[in-house]
Amino acid sequence: MSIPGTTTLLLDEPGVERTLVRLAGEILNGGVSSDLMLVGIHRRGAELATRLADLISEGAGSEIPTGSLDITLYRDDFDQIGPRPVIGQTEIPGNITGLRVVVVDDVLYTGRTVRAALNELADFGRPRRIELCVLVDRGGRELPIQADHVGVAVEVADGERVEVRVPELDGELSVMLVTSAENE
Amino acid sequence: MNQPRPEVALGKDLVGLEGLSRETITGILDTAEPFKEISERAIKKVPVLRGKTIVNLFFEPSTRTRISFEFAEKRLGADTVNISSSGSSVMKGETLVDTARNLEAMRIDMVVIRHASSGAARFLADRIPSNVINGGDGQHEHPTQALLDMLTLRDRLGRIEGLKVCIVGDIVHSRVARSNIFGLRALGAEVAVCGPRSLIPYGIEELGVETFYHIEDAIEWADALNILRLQLERMQTGFIPSLREYNRVFGVTRARLEKAPRDTVILHPGPMNRGVEIDSAVADGPQSVILPQVTNGVAVRMAVLYLLAGGVFGGAEAAKQESA
């Protein structure tokens, strides 16, 4: 595969934008009505959800409610991996019971983040349906979870990392494949 | 994206704010922010401390602090046990260490202790492997109270640095005053105390605070007043002539507050003696943040429990990257 310590561009800015337009279209085809809500997983998933919501709102002609979810407190490895990141804000706009909720994240890997997100959502109510939309599916699942809407699917080795960059946090919109130097 | 992870700034215990850095205290307050939202949910519970056992060991009467800790623990999913001195083996003469060791033998994870003796929390923390949180020890410290006071001040005024905060009343008996002085000074606030000479400890200026002996001067100076409860149970020995006189000379009344050059924020750690240290019109007035203090108390205690249990603040996305 790639050389250790290198960063390879998987999607540039127009590439990410094209992919988001296609994903927005897919979600729209699922039938937009007043009961759709997007929920992005903190933090890059939340940024992507905002972008998707804008695109869907344009297509549908109405504002799509968008929330964000921080899953830190629902992780299954709190005792195992030591220091935890700072907790972000969870904001679910209104009651989710009866809605079609699309969970948005940047990268789908082991599936554990999604498992945590599903548990957290269940504490907010009982949606009619929950779907998963990810920009990148990198394989390597450890749980029986799959996405309904996938931007790009790439096979990535264990020592490598897929990095989604968004302007709000990283100054650019792109997807990178990073091979760590110590993993030779 | 490989930001260095910060050191875990809270160690095993939270005994006091003395000696804690500005970064650590700010980190606790920042960690409390996302916990506020959990108490607004329909299901007010997250599973982060699921399976942890926490003992609330209260050797002194307490309603607010004990319930606030208990809500915080339960909303993080921990199992809790409350022990108070009346009706337990403490009454039968068991020592603090023996009580704690017996609890340890039942495999607990954390202890919240309130005790009448200054130093009790430190004493316990040094002797058991569980995390120890000081819920108030004698006249020493009450760190979570000061943290919730600072969080509430920050909510209301947007910052702590540069604020002028005056602590009013019974300073000599007050662990709340000491914790506030340490915390506020670390965050760059100016701190003063105000009260009758008999209730201001000798040498207080060594902690870097100003002293006022007239409440009018304090009101003139301060952005916020933290009005302490006159601890009637510690007043047997004539520190003040009478409650009526205290109210006349040091009570924070509407008439006095109206002369303030700004909208002074009013804090009180509770329980209030209405008509003694604070008048009802002030306690229930628009400048009072006394009930927001109580709400913030739960969030601050959730943050402290979370951090002591292994969370850390200031890190980035590193952990999520590992298992996205």
Interface residues (C-beta under 8 A of the other chain):
Chain A: R43 R44 D70 T72 L73 Y74 R75 D77 F78 D79 I81 G82 P83 R84 P85 V86 I87 G88 Q89 T90 E91 D105 D106 V107 L108 Y109 T110 R112 T113 N119 E120 D123 F124 G125 R161 E163 D170 V178
Chain B: M1 R5 P6 V8 D30 T31 E33 P34 F35 E37 I38 R41 A42 I43 K45 V46 P47 V48 L76 Y306 A309 G310 G311 V312 F313 G314 G315 A316 E317 A318 A319 K320 Q321 E322 S323 A324
